[in-house]
Amino acid sequence: MNANEPLPGAEAPAIAKLMERGELFAAECPSRAVLQHVTSRWGVLVLVALLAGTHRFSDLRRKIGGVSEKMLAQTLQWLEGDGFVLRTQYPVVPPHVEYSLTPMGVEVARQVEGLADWIEGNLGRILSGRRERADALAVAPLPGVRAGVRTPA
């Protein structure tokens, strides 16, 4: 049996079936740009924030700690271009712009929200594993390395 084949009687996961086509793995596939927009740090946070409802730019910036104006604007433009975010500008002074999710945006936001929820729910395990691996590396030097000095193999 091939290591990439599902176990007998088990159905291959949906993503595995899709990836058999290889389009996502093709360098020129446009789905890669969409994947980048949706799964970037700021893309995930914008999508999850907008699941809570319509926000103005300044509200999003306050809610998403650490994002610069430039990155937030760029991320919103990407997600709007992909059809996930709706930008509504009102003809008032000063300008009033609101951002919300399109129906397709709600679909993708729920997907990345699941990933974000999993990460937050398992953060203790992740950090514990990081510490254990760091401790193991500090205790056991690599072969050919003695007291921080690499020796010839």
N, C-alpha and C positions, 0 to 999 in steps of 0.2 A: 504494500500500500504506500502511496506517495504521502509524504509528511504534510503536504498542503491540502490533501483531500479530507473531507469531513469523515468522522467515524461512521461505520455502517449503520444505517437506520437514522442517522442524525442529518437534519437539513442544514445546508450551509447558511450562515447568516446573510441577511440581505446585502450588506456592504461587500461581503466576499463575492457574492454573485455579480454585483455591479462591477467590482474591480477585475473580474475575469475578462471584461471587455477591454481593460487596459487604458481607457481614456484618461482617467485621472493620473495615470502614470506617464502619459505622453507629455513631453515638455511643452508642446504647443497647445495643449488642451485648455480652452478658456475656463474650464471648471476650476483650474488651479488658482486663478485670480480671485474667483468668488470664495474659494476655500480660504485663501489668505485674508480676505476682507472679514469674513465671518469668524474665523478662529484666531485672529490677532488679539492681543491682550485688550486693546481698546474696542475692537469690534464686539467681542464677547460682552464686555462691560456695558457698552452702549445698548446692545440688544436687550440684555437683561434689565437694565434701567428703564428702557422704554416699555417693557412688559407691564410696568406699574402704571403706565398711562402717558399722556402727552407731556412733554417738557420743553421749556425754552432752553436756548443754548447755555445761558448762565446757570440754570438749574442743573443741567447735565454736568457741567464743569464742576460745580460744587459737589454733586453726588458722587462723581468718579474722581476720587482723590488721586492727584499726581499727574493727571493728563494736562498737557499744554493746550492752549487755544488752537495752535496750529494742528496738532495731532487730532484733536476732537473735530475740528472743521474738516480735515482730510478724511477721517473715518466716516463722518456723517455723509460726506460727498460720495464716498465709495459705496456705502450701504444704500444711499438714495439711487445711485446709478445702477445698482444690482436689483433695485425694485423692492427693497426691504424696508426702507424708511421713506416717509412722506414728509416733505418740507412745506409748511404752509406759511406764507408771508401775508401779513395784513397791511393794507394801505393806510398806515397811521404814522404820526411823528411823535416820538422816535419810532423807528421800525420795530415791528413785533413779529418775530418768527417763532413758529412752534414745530416740534418734531414728534412724529408718532410712527407706529409700525403699520405697515400695510398688512393685509391678510396673510400674504406670503412671509412677511417679516415676523408675524406672530408665530408662524410655523417654525421658522428657523430659530427664532429666539427661544422657543420652548426646547428645542434640541440642545442648544448650547447652555441653557439654564440647567438642564439635566447634568451636563458635564461639570458645570460650575458647582452644582449641589454635591456631586460625587466627590469633587476635590475638597470642598469644605468639610464634608462629612468624614473624610478619611485623612484629613490634614495631620492629625496626631500620628497615625501610622506612617505617613509619608515622611514626616520630620524625624520620627524615631528611626526609621530605616536609614535616612540620611546620616544621622549621628552614628549609628552602628557601622555603616560603611566607612565613614570618615575615621572613626576610632580604629577599625580594622586596618585601614591603610596606614595610619600613624604607627601602629604596632608592628605590622609585617611589611618590611621594605621589599621592593621588587627584586627579583633575581638580578644579580650583577650590580646591585647598588649597596654600598657599605657606608654608613654614617653620612648619608646625603651626597656621597661622591660616587659617580658611576665608575665601575671598574671594567676593564676590557673583558668581553665574553669569551 
